[in-house]
Amino acid sequence: MGSTGSSLPLQLKDAPLDGHRRIKVRVIGAGYSGIYLGIRIPQRLRNVDFQIYEKNESVGGTWWVNKYPGCACDIPAHSYQYSFNPNPDWSAFYAPQREICGYLQGSAEKYGVLRFVKLLHKVETCSWDDSRKKWLLTVQRTDTNETFEDDADVLIAARGNLSDPAWPNISGLESFQGEVMHSASWNDNYDFKNKRVGIIGNGSSAIQIVPSLQKIEGTQLSCFVRSKTWITNPFGDNVMRKLGLDPNKLEFSPEQRQEFADNPEKLFEFRKTIEIDGSTIHDISIRGSDMQRGAIKLFGASMKDRLVKKPEVAEFLIPSFGIGCRRSTPGPGYLEALTEDNVDFITNPIETITTTGVTLKSGRSILLDVLVCATGFNTSSAPPFPIYGRGGTSLQKRFTPHPTAYLSLAVDSFPNFFMMLGPNSAIGSGSLTMILEKEGDYIVKCIRKLQKEDYAAMSVKPERVRDWDEYCHEYFKSTVYTDTCHSWYKSEGGSGNRITGLWPGSPLHALEALRAPRWEDYDWEVLDGDGGNSLRWLGNGWSITHSKSEGAKEWGGDPGWYIEPRFVDFPVPGRPEDDEEFQMRPFSH
């Protein structure tokens, strides 16, 4: 008789094949990503010790933190929501911050996520203990400053890439004696009326802030702008016209919102039209494509028309790089605000910040009462708290010279650690929330494999991370994202030569890539250690579905589940290849 290949005698595991061994999962952050995990993990898994640590006093993530005037989503609201929880009541095509935050809070309450959320809990450090196969966490309660220790089998960073504010690197900032605020730490109590306001930056935040502050009585705005940028509306105009709506009227009437609420089919068709539009403009990202050339011509003319009162602004602002190199934004009212008499458009760089204002490199001094730093976030760096993987390697070091993670989710030498919206997660068009959902689904599948098949740890292979990094670098060479521009999509704070913010492909490419994990890209460690029978997870020959239940139900599941219509795959008679499902999207294992 042949050898079994195992040095230890096999003792069957006294548990059903599909049982759920206890597993401990910790999530950092309760924004879009954390809330999604708070829905899917309890839905799809069992016997999980599950908590979500959130440092703020409410769920909502970046939509709780960012409260500056004019803060809104810059893609259609009906595409910026969970696929299973459509909101018929968005007040505008681009929803304001308070509604998005309310939607997230409502979703968390509706699906029971708040049971697992620990608010005002800030994760300070995370370290992998290789002997215990556990993550060790240090957590601070921000309301009491109490610090405690926790551990987890699986750690998920769901903090997103818009959570760590980036302040301008300008000498003298700390000496300014007026009001200073960042777009991500807004002072709601400050009265801007009759104030001299300096605004640093012209990214997405500044583009929304300027029109709001410009309208306040007595304000005088000094907009300090270093970068050219496209002010476009590729996300919505075509859709609105297809739907018979006026692109210049971004608010939905009460009658329209009521019709969406009363007619789910109309709401679905509205959403579907938006999704198809967002998913079919990927060609605009390809340098020299017909769509890219046409967009440059169209939006260049549009910007000149909107800036006709101040042609010098158009001359500076309209870029030579392709549309999309920097994140394009519709910017309702921004260009119009720049042409107003109480707005000064300043392109001469700031030399230093003084106690009373700023001094430009030209020597000109500008007096200010308040300085608004709309300078974005640190998107190309590791989380702002230490994470140490196997051997004490820090994620900060691992992300040097540039951050990279396999499929944007996993980093070698960091076992059982996953990221939501990690490096190369964002997209230039299409639905970001659908990618977020598929990342979450992928992670849930990984947790289930660890739990079901008795693995202590999984860690992506270093060579697969290198392959991914090489793939990303090669893919972006033919895109506008590598044009010469300063962008948060790029490494080194926006000026590097690697694209670290965007997925290397279309949104639909991302959904397919994340659909089924390639388990062979990971190294695995079994609970029983080397030498044991690798198939011990098969258990005692029973399934939980026909095991006696300890509760009110007779069985642990449904012993005849396999003929339930919802589980049966009915082929098309005569021509199975005409199956509508697989014509809409390919089959995947």
C-alpha positions in Angstrom: 0.0 0.0 0.0 1.2 3.5 -0.8 2.0 6.1 1.8 -0.5 8.8 2.6 2.3 11.4 2.6 1.5 12.5 6.2 3.8 12.0 9.1 1.1 12.1 11.7 -1.9 9.7 12.0 -5.1 11.3 10.9 -7.8 12.0 13.5 -11.0 13.1 11.8 -12.2 16.6 12.7 -15.4 16.2 14.6 -17.4 18.8 12.7 -19.4 19.0 9.5 -17.7 19.9 6.3 -19.5 23.2 5.9 -19.3 24.3 9.6 -18.0 27.6 10.7 -15.1 27.6 13.0 -14.8 30.7 15.2 -12.9 33.5 13.5 -12.2 37.0 14.6 -12.4 39.9 12.1 -11.6 43.6 12.7 -12.3 46.4 10.3 -10.8 49.9 10.5 -13.2 52.5 9.3 -17.0 52.9 8.9 -17.5 54.7 5.6 -18.8 53.2 2.4 -16.4 50.3 2.6 -16.7 49.5 6.3 -20.5 49.7 6.2 -20.5 47.3 3.2 -18.4 44.8 5.1 -20.8 45.3 8.1 -23.6 44.1 5.9 -22.0 41.2 3.9 -19.9 39.6 6.7 -22.8 38.8 9.0 -25.0 38.0 5.9 -22.6 35.4 4.4 -20.6 34.1 7.3 -21.3 32.6 10.7 -19.5 32.4 14.0 -17.5 35.6 13.4 -16.3 37.8 16.3 -16.8 41.0 14.3 -16.1 44.6 15.1 -15.7 47.8 13.1 -13.5 50.5 14.7 -14.4 54.1 13.7 -12.4 57.0 15.0 -15.2 59.6 14.5 -18.4 60.1 16.4 -20.6 58.8 13.5 -20.4 56.4 10.6 -20.0 58.0 7.1 -16.3 58.1 6.5 -15.2 60.9 4.3 -18.8 62.1 4.0 -18.9 62.7 7.7 -15.5 64.4 7.9 -15.9 66.7 4.8 -18.5 69.4 5.6 -17.2 72.4 3.7 -19.7 74.5 1.8 -20.6 73.1 -1.6 -19.3 69.6 -0.7 -21.0 67.2 -3.0 -20.4 64.1 -5.1 -18.9 64.8 -8.5 -20.4 61.8 -10.2 -24.2 61.1 -10.5 -25.7 60.2 -7.2 -27.7 57.3 -8.6 -24.3 55.7 -9.5 -22.8 56.5 -6.1 -24.9 54.1 -3.9 -25.1 50.5 -2.9 -26.5 48.4 -5.7 -29.0 46.7 -3.4 -30.2 49.9 -1.7 -31.1 52.4 -4.4 -32.2 55.8 -3.2 -35.1 57.4 -5.2 -34.9 60.6 -3.2 -31.6 62.2 -4.2 -32.3 66.0 -4.4 -29.8 66.6 -7.2 -27.9 64.8 -10.0 -24.8 65.4 -7.9 -25.9 64.8 -4.3 -24.7 67.1 -1.5 -22.6 65.8 1.3 -25.3 65.9 4.0 -27.5 63.6 1.8 -24.7 61.1 1.1 -23.8 61.0 4.8 -27.5 60.5 5.7 -27.8 57.7 3.1 -24.8 55.9 4.6 -26.1 56.4 8.1 -29.5 55.1 7.0 -28.0 52.1 5.2 -26.0 51.2 8.3 -29.1 51.4 10.5 -31.3 49.6 7.9 -29.0 46.6 7.7 -28.0 46.3 11.3 -24.4 47.5 10.9 -24.4 49.6 14.0 -24.4 46.5 16.1 -20.8 46.0 15.2 -19.5 49.6 15.1 -17.4 51.0 17.9 -17.5 54.8 17.5 -14.7 57.1 18.8 -12.3 54.2 18.7 -9.0 55.0 17.0 -6.7 52.3 15.9 -3.1 53.3 16.8 -1.0 50.3 15.8 -1.4 46.9 14.2 1.2 44.2 14.3 1.3 40.6 13.0 2.2 38.0 15.5 3.6 35.1 13.4 3.7 32.7 16.3 0.0 33.1 17.1 -1.1 33.9 13.5 -2.9 36.9 14.9 -3.0 40.6 14.3 -2.4 42.6 17.5 -4.1 46.0 17.7 -3.7 48.9 20.0 -6.9 51.0 20.1 -7.7 54.3 21.8 -11.1 55.5 22.9 -10.9 59.1 21.8 -13.6 60.3 24.3 -11.7 59.0 27.4 -8.2 58.5 26.0 -8.3 55.0 27.4 -6.1 52.6 25.4 -6.6 48.8 25.2 -5.3 45.8 23.3 -7.2 43.6 20.8 -6.4 40.9 18.4 -7.8 39.5 15.2 -7.4 36.6 12.8 -8.3 38.9 9.9 -7.6 42.7 9.6 -9.3 44.9 7.0 -8.3 48.5 6.4 -11.5 50.2 5.1 -10.4 53.7 5.7 -10.4 54.7 2.0 -8.0 57.1 0.4 -9.7 60.4 1.3 -9.2 60.3 5.1 -5.7 61.7 5.8 -5.7 65.5 5.0 -2.6 66.9 3.2 -1.6 70.3 4.4 0.3 72.6 2.0 4.1 72.5 2.4 4.5 76.3 2.7 6.7 78.0 5.2 5.0 80.1 7.8 1.6 78.3 7.8 1.7 77.9 11.6 2.4 81.6 12.1 -0.8 82.9 10.5 -2.9 84.6 13.1 -6.2 84.5 11.3 -8.5 81.5 10.9 -6.9 78.4 9.2 -9.0 75.5 8.1 -8.6 72.4 5.8 -11.5 71.4 3.6 -11.5 68.1 5.6 -11.7 69.9 9.0 -14.1 72.7 8.3 -15.1 75.2 11.0 -18.9 75.4 10.6 -19.0 78.3 13.2 -16.8 80.6 11.3 -18.6 83.7 9.8 -17.1 84.4 6.3 -19.2 87.5 5.9 -17.1 90.6 4.9 -13.9 88.5 5.1 -10.8 88.4 3.0 -10.5 84.7 2.1 -7.5 82.9 0.7 -8.1 79.5 -0.9 -5.1 77.3 -1.7 -5.7 74.7 -4.4 -7.9 74.1 -7.4 -8.7 70.4 -7.0 -12.2 68.9 -6.5 -12.7 70.5 -3.0 -11.6 74.0 -4.1 -13.8 73.8 -7.2 -16.8 73.2 -4.9 -15.8 75.7 -2.2 -15.1 78.7 -4.4 -18.7 79.2 -5.8 -20.2 78.9 -2.3 -17.9 81.4 -0.6 -18.0 83.8 -3.5 -21.7 84.3 -3.0 -21.4 85.3 0.7 -21.9 89.0 1.3 -18.8 91.1 1.4 -16.3 88.3 0.8 -13.1 89.0 -1.2 -11.6 85.8 -2.5 -7.9 85.2 -3.4 -7.7 81.9 -5.2 -4.1 80.6 -5.3 -3.8 78.3 -8.2 -0.7 76.4 -9.3 -2.1 73.8 -11.6 -4.1 73.7 -14.8 -7.3 71.6 -14.8 -10.1 70.5 -17.0 -13.6 71.6 -15.8 -15.8 69.1 -17.6 -19.0 67.3 -17.2 -18.4 63.9 -18.9 -20.2 62.1 -16.1 -23.7 63.4 -16.7 -24.6 65.6 -19.6 -25.2 62.8 -22.1 -27.3 60.8 -19.7 -29.5 63.8 -18.8 -30.1 64.5 -22.5 -30.9 60.8 -23.1 -33.4 61.0 -20.3 -35.0 64.2 -21.6 -33.5 66.3 -18.7 -31.8 69.7 -18.9 -28.1 69.4 -18.0 -28.3 72.9 -16.6 -30.9 72.0 -14.1 -29.2 69.6 -11.7 -31.9 69.6 -9.0 -34.7 67.0 -9.1 -38.2 68.4 -8.6 -40.4 66.9 -5.9 -42.5 65.4 -8.7 -39.5 63.7 -10.3 -38.4 62.2 -6.9 -41.9 61.0 -6.2 -42.1 59.3 -9.6 -38.8 57.5 -8.8 -40.3 56.4 -5.5 -43.6 55.3 -7.0 -42.2 53.7 -10.1 -39.2 51.3 -9.4 -38.9 50.4 -13.1 -38.4 54.0 -14.1 -35.8 54.4 -11.3 -34.0 51.3 -12.5 -34.0 52.4 -16.1 -32.6 55.8 -15.0 -29.9 54.1 -13.0 -29.1 51.7 -15.9 -28.7 54.5 -18.4 -26.2 56.2 -16.0 -24.3 53.0 -15.6 -24.0 52.2 -19.3 -22.8 55.8 -20.0 -20.2 55.6 -17.3 -19.0 52.2 -18.4 -18.7 53.0 -22.1 -16.5 56.1 -22.0 -13.4 54.3 -21.0 -11.8 55.1 -24.4 -11.5 58.7 -23.2 -8.6 57.6 -21.0 -6.6 56.4 -24.0 -4.1 59.0 -25.2 -4.9 60.1 -28.8 -8.2 58.3 -29.0 -11.1 59.9 -31.0 -13.1 60.3 -27.8 -10.1 62.0 -26.0 -9.5 64.4 -29.0 -13.2 65.2 -29.3 -13.5 65.9 -25.6 -10.5 68.2 -25.6 -12.0 70.2 -28.4 -15.5 70.3 -26.8 -14.5 71.1 -23.2 -11.8 73.6 -24.2 -14.4 75.6 -26.1 -16.8 75.3 -23.2 -14.3 76.6 -20.7 -13.4 79.6 -22.9 -17.1 80.5 -23.3 -17.7 80.3 -19.6 -14.5 82.4 -18.9 -15.1 85.0 -21.6 -15.2 87.9 -19.0 -11.7 86.9 -17.9 -9.9 85.3 -20.9 -6.6 85.4 -19.0 -8.0 82.9 -16.5 -8.9 80.6 -19.4 -5.4 81.0 -20.9 -3.8 79.8 -17.7 -6.4 77.2 -16.6 -7.0 75.2 -19.8 -4.4 72.4 -19.8 -2.2 71.0 -22.6 -2.5 67.5 -21.0 -5.3 65.1 -21.7 -8.7 65.1 -20.0 -8.4 62.8 -17.1 -4.7 63.2 -16.3 -6.0 65.1 -13.2 -9.4 64.0 -11.9 -12.0 65.8 -14.1 -14.8 67.4 -12.2 -18.1 69.0 -13.4 -17.5 72.0 -11.1 -21.0 73.6 -11.4 -20.5 77.4 -10.9 -16.7 77.3 -10.5 -15.7 79.0 -13.7 -18.5 81.5 -13.4 -17.4 82.4 -9.9 -13.8 83.0 -11.1 -15.1 85.8 -13.4 -16.8 87.7 -10.6 -15.4 91.0 -9.3 -14.8 89.7 -5.8 -12.5 86.9 -6.9 -8.8 87.3 -7.6 -7.3 84.5 -9.6 -3.6 84.3 -8.6 -1.1 82.0 -10.3 2.1 83.5 -8.9 3.3 80.9 -6.3 3.1 81.7 -2.5 6.6 82.3 -1.2 5.7 82.3 2.5 2.7 82.7 4.8 2.9 85.6 7.2 1.0 86.5 10.4 -1.5 88.6 8.4 -1.6 86.9 5.0 0.8 85.6 2.3 3.7 86.9 0.3 4.0 85.8 -3.3 7.3 85.0 -5.1 6.8 88.2 -7.0 7.1 90.1 -3.7 3.4 91.1 -3.6 1.7 90.8 -0.2 -1.9 89.9 0.2 -3.7 90.5 3.5 -6.2 87.7 4.6 -8.6 87.1 7.4 -8.9 83.4 6.8 -6.9 80.8 4.9 -8.7 77.8 3.4 -6.4 74.8 2.5 -8.2 72.8 -0.2 -5.1 70.7 -0.7 -6.6 67.2 -0.7 -5.4 64.1 1.0 -2.3 61.9 1.3 -3.5 59.3 -1.2 -0.2 57.7 -2.1 1.0 56.8 1.4 0.3 54.1 3.9 -2.3 54.7 6.7 -1.3 57.3 9.2 -0.8 54.7 11.9 1.9 52.0 12.0 1.0 48.6 10.5 3.7 46.0 10.9 3.6 42.7 9.0 5.7 39.5 9.2 9.2 40.2 10.5 8.3 43.6 11.7 8.1 45.1 8.2 6.1 48.3 8.2 3.5 49.0 5.6 5.1 52.5 5.3 8.4 51.0 4.3 6.6 48.4 2.1 4.9 51.3 0.2 8.3 52.9 -0.5 9.1 54.1 -3.2 5.5 53.8 -4.2 2.5 51.9 -2.8 1.4 48.7 -4.6 -1.0 45.9 -3.6 -2.1 42.8 -5.5 -5.4 43.7 -7.2 -5.3 46.7 -4.9 -6.2 44.4 -2.0 -3.3 42.5 -0.5 0.4 43.0 0.3 3.0 40.3 0.6 4.4 39.7 4.1 1.1 41.0 5.6 -0.9 37.8 6.1 -4.7 37.9 6.6 -4.6 41.7 5.8 -6.8 43.3 3.2 -7.5 46.8 2.0 -10.7 48.3 0.7 -10.0 51.1 -1.9 -6.2 50.5 -1.5 -3.6 51.5 -4.1 -4.9 51.4 -7.7 -8.6 51.1 -6.6 -10.2 54.3 -8.0 -11.5 54.7 -11.5 -11.6 57.5 -14.0 -15.2 56.8 -15.0 -18.0 54.4 -14.0 -19.2 53.2 -10.7 -16.7 53.3 -7.8 -19.2 51.8 -5.4 -19.6 48.7 -7.5 -15.8 48.2 -7.4 -16.0 48.7 -3.7 -18.7 46.0 -3.4 -16.7 43.5 -5.4 -13.6 44.2 -3.3 -15.7 43.5 -0.2 -17.1 40.3 -1.8 -13.6 39.1 -2.6 -12.5 39.6 1.0 -15.5 37.8 2.3 -14.6 34.8 0.1 -11.1 34.9 1.5 -12.4 34.9 5.1 -14.7 32.0 4.3 -11.9 29.9 2.8 -9.7 30.5 5.9 -12.7 29.6 8.1 -14.0 26.6 6.2 -10.7 25.0 5.2 -8.9 25.5 8.4 -6.2 27.8 7.2 -4.4 29.9 9.8 -3.0 32.4 7.3 -3.0 33.4 3.7 -0.4 35.8 2.2 -0.1 36.9 -1.4 3.0 35.7 -3.1 5.7 38.4 -3.5 6.1 37.5 -7.2 2.4 38.1 -7.8 2.7 41.6 -6.3 5.7 42.3 -8.5 3.7 41.0 -11.5 0.8 43.3 -10.6 3.1 46.3 -10.2 4.7 45.6 -13.6 1.3 45.1 -15.2 0.0 48.5 -13.8 3.1 50.4 -15.0 2.9 48.9 -18.5 -0.9 49.5 -18.8 -0.8 53.2 -18.0 1.9 54.1 -20.5 -0.7 54.5 -23.2 -3.2 56.5 -21.1 -3.6 60.2 -20.4 -2.9 59.5 -16.7 0.8 59.5 -17.4 0.7 62.9 -19.2 2.6 65.7 -17.5 0.3 66.9 -14.7 0.2 67.0 -10.9 -2.4 64.5 -9.8 -3.4 62.5 -6.7 -3.5 59.5 -9.1 0.3 59.6 -9.1 3.0 58.5 -6.6 5.2 60.8 -4.6 2.4 63.1 -3.6 1.2 63.6 -7.2 4.4 64.2 -9.1 5.8 60.7 -9.4 6.0 58.5 -12.5 3.8 55.7 -11.2 0.0 55.7 -11.3 -1.0 54.4 -7.8 -4.5 55.8 -7.6 -6.3 54.1 -10.5 -7.3 50.6 -11.5 -5.4 49.5 -14.6 -8.3 49.1 -16.9 -12.0 49.9 -17.2 -14.6 49.6 -14.4 -16.0 46.4 -16.0 -12.4 45.0 -16.3 -12.1 45.5 -12.5 -15.4 43.8 -11.7 -14.4 40.7 -13.7 -10.9 40.6 -12.2 -12.2 40.7 -8.7 -15.0 38.2 -9.4 -13.2 35.0 -8.5 -10.0 34.9 -6.4 -7.0 33.1 -7.8 -6.1 31.0 -4.8 -2.9 29.9 -6.4 -1.6 33.5 -6.0 -1.4 33.0 -2.3 0.7 31.1 0.2 -1.2 29.1 2.8 -0.5 28.0 6.3 -2.8 25.3 7.9 -4.0 25.4 11.4 -2.5 22.1 12.3 0.9 23.1 11.0 3.2 21.1 8.7 2.9 17.4 8.6 -0.9 17.1 9.2 -3.4 15.9 6.7 -4.2 18.9 4.5 -7.8 17.6 3.9 -8.7 17.3 7.6 -11.1 20.2 7.0 -13.4 17.7 5.3 -14.6 17.0 8.8 -16.7 14.0 10.0 -18.5 13.2 6.7 -21.6 15.3 7.6 -23.0 18.6 6.2 -24.4 21.2 8.5 -27.5 21.2 6.2 -28.7 17.8 7.5 -27.3 18.0 11.0 -29.7 18.3 13.9 -30.3 21.9 14.9 -30.1 23.1 18.5 -32.6 25.9 17.8 -36.2 25.9 16.8 -35.5 24.5 13.4 -35.1 20.8 13.0 -32.1 21.0 10.7 -29.0 23.2 10.5 -30.1 24.1 7.0 -32.4 22.7 4.3 -31.6 19.0 3.5 -33.3 19.4 0.1 -31.9 22.9 -0.8 -30.5 21.7 -4.1 -33.9 21.5 -5.9 -35.1 24.9 -4.7 -35.6 27.0 -7.9 -33.3 29.8 -6.6 -30.4 27.3 -6.7 -31.2 25.6 -9.9 -29.5 26.7 -13.1 -32.2 26.2 -15.8 -30.6 26.0 -19.3 -32.4 27.3 -22.4 -34.1 24.3 -24.2 -32.5 23.4 -27.5 -29.8 26.1 -27.3 -28.2 26.4 -23.9 -25.7 28.8 -25.4 -28.5 31.4 -25.7 -28.7 31.7 -21.9 -29.3 35.4 -21.3 -27.2 35.5 -18.2 -24.1 34.5 -20.0 -24.7 36.8 -22.9 -24.8 39.7 -20.4 -21.6 38.7 -18.8 -19.2 35.7 -19.3 -19.3 32.6 -17.1 -16.7 32.6 -14.4 -15.7 29.8 -12.0 
